[in-house]
Amino acid sequence: MGLTGVCWNGAAAENFFSHLKTEMYHHYEFTNRLSALSDVME
């Protein structure tokens, strides 16, 4: 993340979270927050 108002500011972060949701989040059911956190950290 960079300065406020720079349009390409969050492109890398948005891309990362987009891939995280597409490849992992929508394919698994998590029983609780801790299991989701540990799976993301793997």
C-alpha positions as CSV (number, residue, x, y, z in Angstrom):
1,M,0.0,0.0,0.0
2,G,1.2,3.5,-0.8
3,L,0.0,7.0,-0.6
4,T,-3.6,7.9,-0.5
5,G,-5.1,8.9,-3.9
6,V,-2.7,6.9,-6.1
7,C,-4.9,4.7,-8.3
8,W,-2.5,1.7,-8.6
9,N,-1.9,1.8,-4.9
10,G,-3.7,-1.4,-3.8
11,A,-3.4,-3.4,-7.0
12,A,-1.1,-6.0,-5.6
13,A,-3.2,-6.5,-2.4
14,E,-6.4,-6.7,-4.4
15,N,-4.9,-9.2,-6.7
16,F,-3.7,-11.3,-3.8
17,F,-7.1,-11.4,-2.1
18,S,-8.9,-12.1,-5.3
19,H,-6.8,-15.2,-5.9
20,L,-7.1,-16.2,-2.2
21,K,-10.9,-16.1,-2.5
22,T,-11.0,-17.8,-5.9
23,E,-8.6,-20.6,-5.1
24,M,-9.4,-21.3,-1.5
25,Y,-12.2,-19.5,0.2
26,H,-15.0,-20.6,-2.2
27,H,-13.9,-24.2,-2.2
28,Y,-13.8,-25.0,1.6
29,E,-16.1,-24.8,4.6
30,F,-14.5,-23.6,7.8
31,T,-15.8,-24.7,11.1
32,N,-14.4,-21.6,12.9
33,R,-12.2,-18.6,12.5
34,L,-9.1,-20.4,13.8
35,S,-9.3,-23.2,11.2
36,A,-9.7,-20.6,8.4
37,L,-6.7,-18.6,9.7
38,S,-4.5,-21.7,9.9
39,D,-5.5,-22.8,6.4
40,V,-4.7,-19.3,5.0
41,M,-1.3,-19.3,6.8
42,E,-0.5,-22.7,5.2
